[in-house]
Structure formats: C-alpha cells, structure tokens
Amino acid sequence: MKKINILVLLLLITLLFNSTQLFARSSTVVYSQNYQIDQDLDLNAVASLFGDSRDLYDFERRLNDPNYQISNLDLNDDGYVDYLRVIETVDRNFHLIVIQAVIGNRRYQDIATIEVNKSYNQTYVQVIGNSYIYGPNYIIEPNYSYIPQIFRTFWQPRFYHAYRSDYRWRHYPSYYRPWRPVPVPYYRRHIRKHISHRNSYRYRNYRRAKHSRKVHNRVKRNDYAKRYPNRSHKRRTSHKKSVKRIDKKKKYRQKNNIKKRIDRHIHKSSRAKTRTQSRPRSRSEVKKRTQYRKDVKKTIRPTNRHMNRQKIQQRTLARERRQ
C-alpha cells in the first residue's frame, strides 16, 4: 500500500510539473505589443514590396503572405497577427491606397497610406504612416532604381476601376494562415531581408498631393483609435521625450566639461611653450640677442613731457621773430 501511495504522489508531481511548463510556454508565446505599435510594421519594407508587386492584388497578397511575414501587428490582442486589407480611391492622376488592419467584425484601423501622384510625366510615391500609430509627418518617399510594373496598371488602361479588397473578418484568402507575433528585435532582423537596397528611401516633412486628406476621408477608418485614445503615439512616447531631454542635458554638460578640460590643457601647454621659448638655453643665444638689441634702434614714442617742451620752444621762437 505504501508503494502504491508513493507512485500516486510521483504521478501527481509529474503532472503538475508538466502543466506548469505548458503554461509557461503558452504565456511566453502570447506577446503584448500595444506600447510599440509603430515598430511592428516597417514602412520601408512596405515601399519596397509596392515597387516589386505587379498590381494591388499582388501587393495585398505579399503583405499577408505567411512566408514573408511583413507585418507584426496584433491590435486586437488575440495572439495572432492581424490581416491587412488594401483599399484604393482614385481622383484623376492621383491614386490613394489605404492599408487597413482587420480588427473585428466591421472594425478596421488605418495603418498607412500610399499616395501615387503623377505630374509632368513623373510619378511620385509617398508612404505615409497613420499619425495615431507613427506620429505626425511620418512620410517615406522611395526612389526606385527601376520603373515599377504596378505603374502600368494605373496609367495605361482607359477605364480604370479602383481596387477594393473583398476580405473581411474571418473571411480570408486560401493562402493566408495567421502567425504569432515576435518581439521587436527579432522582427527587425527578419525584415531586413525584405528591404531592397537598390532603392533609396527618404524621409519627408510634406505631402506632394495637397488634396490627399479630402480623398482619404472617403475611406478613413479609426475604430481602434476611438476605442483606445490613450494608446496614441503622443501618450506612448511622452515618457521617452522627457528621458531624451534629460539625456540631452547630461550630454550637453559632459561636452562642456570636456571642452573646458581641453581648453585648460591647451592653455597650460601654450604657457609652458612660451616659457621655454623665452628662456635661452646657451650663452651664444644670449650674445646674439644682446647684439641684435644694440644694433636695432628703438623708436622712442613722444610723451607728454616731450610735447610740452616742443610747444615751449615754438613759443619762444615766435616771440623772438616778433621782436
């Protein structure tokens, strides 16, 4: 009986140990990312994908392909990366492409917009991050080393129909399989592969298309921002700004202290040099200097006494002439 009781106890201990290990594994997989949303989707990678894709359907497929894993966003906190749908609006020679995250049933959140503008036979592309996620004026302008194939679909056909994704909550394409998000350092290492280094990416502070906001208001969705206003970019980076200011003050003080030390050292070294130069080291140098002083005639500057004497002499000479 004692042996049976011991065996039962051992079994219970092993079961408890395995359950704790499973719980720990599951807890490490689920990863909260609400405070670092702006680092979970690299817009440089989005710009490079846009230049490599054939059309907007291909662009949406590449964004959500589990082999690429371009996105790392999990806004609804369900433990899986959100599906990103693509919606387009057209206004003459201006194409605005909106990337929206599918959060729930009829709930969407704008992540970024791609503005394609044609003026004077030149096409400009700007990838603009949503101000709620990336902050104000987060604009990337890619300069492609080649003419992207997607431009032909915009300008060549006479009758162009704007692209609008048919996928929604729990109605995804067959190729899509949700994957779990990873920490930001792993995501940064992974996303470097999908940014083509042939192109150049510049940050801008202005939009080329002035009427882009009016066009964007037709399709704009900010359900996540309305539900969680405290998770905006300003609130998330407010403590970082204070820390940066303190760091800047410390760096400024350190730089000033280093400059003062360098100035002191230079001043001391210059003094030492002047002393060593003024002191002659040998008798021959002393003789040469004394001879030079004797040979050179020093110019005597007139003082007040000399000036008074000259005036007195001039007066006396004038009196003698009068007499």
C-alpha positions as CSV (number, residue, x, y, z in Angstrom):
1,M,0.0,0.0,0.0
2,K,2.8,2.4,0.8
3,K,4.4,1.7,-2.6
4,I,1.1,2.5,-4.3
5,N,0.7,5.8,-2.4
6,I,4.3,6.8,-3.3
7,L,3.7,6.0,-7.0
8,V,0.5,8.1,-7.0
9,L,2.3,11.0,-5.4
10,L,5.0,10.8,-8.0
11,L,2.5,10.8,-10.8
12,L,0.7,13.8,-9.4
13,I,4.0,15.7,-9.1
14,T,5.0,14.9,-12.7
15,L,1.5,16.1,-13.9
16,L,1.8,19.4,-12.0
17,F,5.3,19.9,-13.4
18,N,4.3,19.3,-17.0
19,S,1.2,21.6,-16.6
20,T,3.4,24.4,-15.3
21,Q,5.8,24.0,-18.2
22,L,3.0,24.1,-20.7
23,F,1.5,27.2,-19.0
24,A,4.9,28.9,-19.1
25,R,5.4,28.1,-22.8
26,S,1.9,29.4,-23.7
27,S,2.5,32.6,-21.7
28,T,5.8,33.3,-23.5
29,V,4.2,32.9,-26.9
30,V,1.4,35.5,-26.4
31,Y,3.1,38.8,-26.7
32,S,1.6,42.2,-25.8
33,Q,2.6,44.9,-28.2
34,N,0.2,47.8,-27.6
35,Y,3.0,50.2,-26.5
36,Q,5.2,49.6,-29.6
37,I,2.8,49.6,-32.5
38,D,5.0,51.8,-34.6
39,Q,7.8,49.3,-34.6
40,D,5.7,46.3,-35.8
41,L,5.3,47.3,-39.4
42,D,8.3,48.7,-41.3
43,L,7.2,51.2,-43.9
44,N,10.4,50.8,-45.9
45,A,9.6,47.2,-46.4
46,V,6.1,48.2,-47.5
47,A,7.5,50.7,-50.0
48,S,9.9,48.0,-51.5
49,L,7.0,45.5,-51.7
50,F,4.9,48.1,-53.5
51,G,7.6,48.6,-56.1
52,D,8.1,44.8,-56.7
53,S,4.4,43.9,-57.0
54,R,2.5,43.6,-60.3
55,D,-0.8,45.1,-59.1
56,L,-2.7,45.8,-55.9
57,Y,-4.0,42.3,-55.6
58,D,-0.4,41.0,-55.7
59,F,0.6,43.7,-53.2
60,E,-2.1,42.6,-50.7
61,R,-1.0,39.0,-51.1
62,R,2.6,39.8,-50.4
63,L,1.6,41.9,-47.3
64,N,-0.3,38.9,-45.8
65,D,1.9,36.0,-47.1
66,P,3.0,33.9,-44.1
67,N,6.3,33.1,-45.9
68,Y,7.2,36.8,-45.9
69,Q,5.7,37.8,-42.6
70,I,6.0,41.6,-43.3
71,S,3.6,42.6,-40.6
72,N,3.9,42.0,-36.8
73,L,0.8,43.9,-35.7
74,D,-1.6,42.4,-33.2
75,L,-4.0,45.2,-32.3
76,N,-6.9,43.1,-31.1
77,D,-4.7,41.1,-28.7
78,D,-5.8,37.7,-29.9
79,G,-2.3,36.3,-30.1
80,Y,-2.1,36.4,-33.9
81,V,-1.0,39.0,-36.5
82,D,-3.9,41.0,-38.0
83,Y,-4.9,40.7,-41.6
84,L,-4.1,43.8,-43.7
85,R,-6.5,44.7,-46.5
86,V,-6.0,47.2,-49.3
87,I,-8.5,49.8,-50.5
88,E,-7.9,52.3,-53.3
89,T,-9.5,55.6,-54.2
90,V,-8.8,57.5,-57.5
91,D,-9.0,61.2,-58.3
92,R,-7.8,61.9,-61.9
93,N,-4.0,61.3,-61.8
94,F,-3.9,60.7,-58.1
95,H,-4.2,57.2,-56.6
96,L,-4.5,56.8,-52.8
97,I,-4.0,53.2,-51.4
98,V,-5.0,52.6,-47.8
99,I,-3.7,49.7,-45.7
100,Q,-6.2,48.8,-43.0
101,A,-5.9,46.2,-40.3
102,V,-9.0,43.9,-39.8
103,I,-9.5,44.0,-36.0
104,G,-13.0,42.5,-35.7
105,N,-16.4,42.3,-37.2
106,R,-16.8,45.6,-39.2
107,R,-14.0,47.1,-37.3
108,Y,-10.9,48.4,-39.1
109,Q,-7.9,50.6,-38.4
110,D,-5.9,52.6,-40.9
111,I,-2.2,51.7,-40.6
112,A,-0.6,53.6,-43.6
113,T,-1.5,55.2,-46.9
114,I,0.4,55.1,-50.2
115,E,0.0,58.1,-52.4
116,V,0.9,57.9,-56.1
117,N,0.8,61.2,-57.8
118,K,1.7,61.9,-61.5
119,S,2.8,65.4,-62.5
120,Y,4.7,66.5,-65.6
121,N,5.2,62.8,-66.7
122,Q,6.8,61.9,-63.4
123,T,5.3,59.7,-60.8
124,Y,5.9,60.3,-57.1
125,V,5.2,57.7,-54.4
126,Q,4.9,58.5,-50.7
127,V,4.2,56.0,-47.9
128,I,2.6,57.9,-45.0
129,G,2.1,56.4,-41.6
130,N,-1.0,57.0,-39.6
131,S,-0.5,59.8,-37.1
132,Y,-2.1,57.7,-34.3
133,I,0.4,54.9,-34.7
134,Y,3.6,56.6,-36.2
135,G,3.2,60.2,-35.1
136,P,2.8,63.3,-37.3
137,N,4.6,63.7,-40.6
138,Y,6.0,60.2,-40.8
139,I,6.4,60.2,-44.6
140,I,8.8,58.0,-46.6
141,E,9.4,58.7,-50.3
142,P,11.1,55.8,-52.1
143,N,13.2,56.4,-55.1
144,Y,13.1,53.3,-57.2
145,S,16.1,52.3,-59.4
146,Y,13.7,50.9,-62.0
147,I,10.1,51.7,-63.2
148,P,7.7,49.6,-61.2
149,Q,5.4,47.3,-63.1
150,I,2.4,48.5,-60.9
151,F,2.5,51.9,-62.6
152,R,1.3,50.4,-65.9
153,T,-1.9,49.3,-64.3
154,F,-2.5,52.9,-63.1
155,W,-1.9,54.9,-66.3
156,Q,-2.3,52.6,-69.3
157,P,-5.9,51.4,-69.3
158,R,-8.6,53.9,-70.4
159,F,-11.3,52.7,-68.0
160,Y,-9.7,52.1,-64.6
161,H,-11.6,50.5,-61.7
162,A,-10.3,51.2,-58.2
163,Y,-9.3,48.1,-56.3
164,R,-11.2,47.2,-53.1
165,S,-10.4,44.1,-51.1
166,D,-13.3,41.7,-50.6
167,Y,-11.8,40.1,-47.5
168,R,-13.1,40.9,-44.0
169,W,-13.2,39.4,-40.5
170,R,-13.0,35.6,-40.7
171,H,-13.2,35.6,-44.5
172,Y,-9.7,35.4,-45.6
173,P,-8.0,34.1,-48.8
174,S,-6.8,30.5,-49.0
175,Y,-3.1,31.3,-48.9
176,Y,-3.4,33.2,-45.6
177,R,-2.5,31.5,-42.4
178,P,-2.2,33.6,-39.3
179,W,1.1,33.6,-37.4
180,R,2.1,34.7,-34.0
181,P,3.9,38.0,-33.4
182,V,7.5,38.0,-32.3
183,P,9.5,40.5,-30.2
184,V,10.7,43.7,-31.9
185,P,14.4,42.8,-32.1
186,Y,13.6,39.5,-33.9
187,Y,11.2,41.4,-36.2
188,R,13.9,43.9,-37.1
189,R,16.4,41.2,-38.0
190,H,13.8,39.4,-40.1
191,I,12.5,42.5,-42.0
192,R,16.0,43.5,-43.3
193,K,15.8,40.7,-45.9
194,H,12.6,42.2,-47.5
195,I,14.0,45.8,-48.0
196,S,15.7,46.0,-51.4
197,H,18.9,48.0,-51.1
198,R,18.8,49.0,-54.8
199,N,16.3,51.7,-53.9
200,S,16.7,54.7,-51.7
201,Y,14.2,55.8,-49.0
202,R,14.0,59.4,-47.9
203,Y,12.0,61.0,-45.0
204,R,9.9,64.0,-45.9
205,N,8.1,66.6,-43.9
206,Y,5.4,67.5,-46.5
207,R,2.9,65.8,-48.8
208,R,3.2,66.3,-52.5
209,A,-0.6,66.0,-53.1
210,K,-2.5,68.8,-51.4
211,H,-6.0,67.3,-51.7
212,S,-4.9,63.9,-50.3
213,R,-6.7,64.3,-47.0
214,K,-10.0,65.0,-48.6
215,V,-9.7,61.9,-50.7
216,H,-8.6,59.9,-47.7
217,N,-11.7,60.9,-45.7
218,R,-13.9,58.9,-48.1
219,V,-12.4,55.6,-46.8
220,K,-10.9,56.5,-43.5
221,R,-11.4,54.1,-40.5
222,N,-10.1,54.6,-37.0
223,D,-12.0,52.1,-34.8
224,Y,-9.0,51.1,-32.7
225,A,-8.0,54.8,-32.1
226,K,-11.6,55.7,-31.0
227,R,-11.7,52.7,-28.6
228,Y,-8.2,53.3,-27.1
229,P,-7.4,57.0,-27.3
230,N,-4.8,56.6,-24.5
231,R,-2.6,54.4,-26.7
232,S,-1.8,57.1,-29.3
233,H,1.8,58.0,-30.3
234,K,1.9,61.1,-28.1
235,R,0.9,59.2,-25.0
236,R,3.2,56.3,-25.8
237,T,6.2,58.5,-26.3
238,S,5.6,61.2,-23.7
239,H,7.9,59.5,-21.1
240,K,10.5,58.8,-23.8
241,K,10.6,62.6,-24.6
242,S,11.3,63.5,-21.0
243,V,14.0,60.9,-20.8
244,K,15.6,62.2,-24.1
245,R,15.5,65.8,-22.7
246,I,17.4,64.7,-19.5
247,D,19.9,62.7,-21.6
248,K,20.4,65.7,-23.9
249,K,21.1,67.9,-20.8
250,K,23.6,65.4,-19.5
251,K,25.3,65.1,-22.8
252,Y,25.5,68.9,-23.1
253,R,27.1,69.2,-19.7
254,Q,29.5,66.4,-20.4
255,K,30.5,68.1,-23.7
256,N,31.0,71.4,-21.9
257,N,33.2,69.8,-19.2
258,I,35.3,68.1,-21.9
259,K,35.7,71.4,-23.7
260,K,36.8,73.2,-20.5
261,R,39.3,70.5,-19.8
262,I,40.7,70.6,-23.3
263,D,41.0,74.4,-23.1
264,R,42.8,74.2,-19.8
265,H,45.2,71.7,-21.2
266,I,45.9,73.8,-24.3
267,H,46.3,77.0,-22.1
268,K,48.8,75.2,-19.9
269,S,50.8,73.8,-22.8
270,S,50.9,77.2,-24.5
271,R,52.2,78.8,-21.3
272,A,54.9,76.1,-21.0
273,K,55.9,76.7,-24.6
274,T,56.2,80.5,-24.1
275,R,58.3,80.0,-21.0
276,T,60.7,77.6,-22.7
277,Q,61.0,79.9,-25.8
278,S,61.7,83.0,-23.6
279,R,64.4,81.2,-21.7
280,P,67.7,80.9,-23.7
281,R,69.4,77.6,-23.4
282,S,73.0,78.6,-24.3
283,R,75.4,81.6,-24.0
284,S,75.7,82.0,-27.7
285,E,72.0,82.7,-28.0
286,V,72.2,85.3,-25.2
287,K,75.1,87.1,-27.0
288,K,73.2,87.1,-30.3
289,R,70.1,88.7,-28.7
290,T,72.1,91.4,-27.0
291,Q,73.9,92.3,-30.2
292,Y,70.6,92.5,-32.0
293,R,69.2,94.8,-29.4
294,K,72.2,97.1,-29.6
295,D,72.1,97.2,-33.4
296,V,68.4,97.9,-33.7
297,K,67.5,101.5,-33.0
298,K,64.4,101.6,-30.9
299,T,61.8,104.2,-31.9
300,I,61.0,106.4,-28.9
301,R,57.4,107.4,-28.7
302,P,56.8,111.0,-27.7
303,T,55.4,111.5,-24.2
304,N,53.6,114.5,-22.7
305,R,56.9,116.0,-21.5
306,H,58.4,116.0,-25.0
307,M,55.2,117.6,-26.4
308,N,55.3,120.3,-23.7
309,R,59.0,121.0,-24.5
310,Q,58.3,121.3,-28.2
311,K,55.4,123.8,-27.6
312,I,57.6,125.9,-25.3
313,Q,60.4,126.0,-27.9
314,Q,57.9,127.0,-30.6
315,R,56.5,129.9,-28.5
316,T,60.0,131.2,-27.7
317,L,60.9,131.2,-31.4
318,A,57.7,133.1,-32.3
319,R,58.5,135.8,-29.7
320,E,62.0,136.3,-31.0
321,R,60.7,136.8,-34.5
322,R,58.2,139.4,-33.4
323,Q,60.9,141.3,-31.5
